[in-house]
Amino acid sequence: GAQAIKLGKTVVHYTLELSDTVVASRYDSLITGFHLKDLRAFKEQIYDKVKDVPGKLVVKEYPTRSASIQTIKNHLEKMKNHDFIPDLIIVDYGDLIRPEKSSKDEKRHQLETIYEELRGIAQIHECPIWTASQTNRSGLNAEVITMESISEAFNKCFVADFIFSVSRTIEDKNTNGGRIFIAKNRNGPDGMVYPIAADWSKVQMQVLEESTETMQEIEEKSLSEHKADLYSRYKNKNK
């Protein structure tokens, strides 16, 4: 969203979990480079930087599971009537959209329908929609998160044109590192792993050069590191 604004695009960001002020603060931090904790102290400097950004941003907050697909459609139509046409729509995040009241399907079918309808909105407004999804338990501390680790409904993957995952082990969190995995790309190559440098105090993430390690090598490396850690603990215990 922030990169799109810097490029002069119009962004609509729907937040269904965090408050609109928290989301707006993250945009301020990312665009200006100021730490989140310093935003209040440097208000004037931040305003001077933000006012020159060429794009536009609307952050719309809905309480969790209070907004349906129709709610989002109505809001977009309302903005269209005021000549506010989005170039990018962000929904944070799709799993928190309320299914239609008449729907008695299982949750996985409800989520599949929601994601299909989000795709429909993207087609109507002729712009991309980005959303997020959490992982299941197997992806909590994985070196690389694959599509099999996406929680609730794997059918969501069939709807998306592009899917990437961000994985951060405990060690990565201590060193501000991690990995991005291109899990699906309908219009290009996929399967690549990119190391990242992440500084969440400024809401920034830098994608580094593509990793030369294969998925199998990464998984084997993770297993060997795990074994080494267990052996180290065993030695220390026996001491």
Stockholm file with secondary structure:
# STOCKHOLM 1.0

chainA/1-239         GAQAIKLGKTVVHYTLELSDTVVASRYDSLITGFHLKDLRAFKEQIYDKVKDVPGKLVVKEYPTRSASIQTIKNHLEKMKNHDFIPDLIIVDYGDLIRPEKSSKDEKRHQLETIYEELRGIAQIHECPIWTASQTNRSGLNAEVITMESISEAFNKCFVADFIFSVSRTIEDKNTNGGRIFIAKNRNGPDGMVYPIAADWSKVQMQVLEESTETMQEIEEKSLSEHKADLYSRYKNKNK
#=GR chainA/1-239 SS CHHHHHTTCEEEEEESSSCHHHHHHHHHHHHHCCCGGGTTTTHHHHHHHHTTCCSEEEEEECCTTTCCHHHHHHHHHHHHHTTCCCSEEEEETGGGSCCCTTCCSCHHHHHHHHHHHHHHHHHHHTSCEEECCCBCGGGTTCSSCCGGGBCSCTHHHHHCSEEEEEECCHHHHHHTEEEEEEEEETTSCCCCEEEEEEETTTTEEEECSCCCSCHHHHHHHHHHHHHHHHHHHHHHHHC
#=GC SS_cons         CHHHHHTTCEEEEEESSSCHHHHHHHHHHHHHCCCGGGTTTTHHHHHHHHTTCCSEEEEEECCTTTCCHHHHHHHHHHHHHTTCCCSEEEEETGGGSCCCTTCCSCHHHHHHHHHHHHHHHHHHHTSCEEECCCBCGGGTTCSSCCGGGBCSCTHHHHHCSEEEEEECCHHHHHHTEEEEEEEEETTSCCCCEEEEEEETTTTEEEECSCCCSCHHHHHHHHHHHHHHHHHHHHHHHHC
//
